[in-house]
Amino acid sequence: MDISSMMGAQVVQLQQAVGLSVLSMAKNMQAAGATVMLEDFSKNQESIRQAAPHPTLGQNFDVSV
């Protein structure tokens, strides 16, 4: 086996390792982004629930004579 074929095999292995590493980092970043987005969504939902009045309060009156 000559040196160029050994180096070629090592380069292919290195490219695969770097590709997997980049893919793993991207997956972790997306998971962190999704977690932040879900936390923000739940905070917004809670603040809306506290600030909004009852949806039918004062709109309908039952009057019986």
Helices and strands as residue ranges (DSSP letters): H 3-51
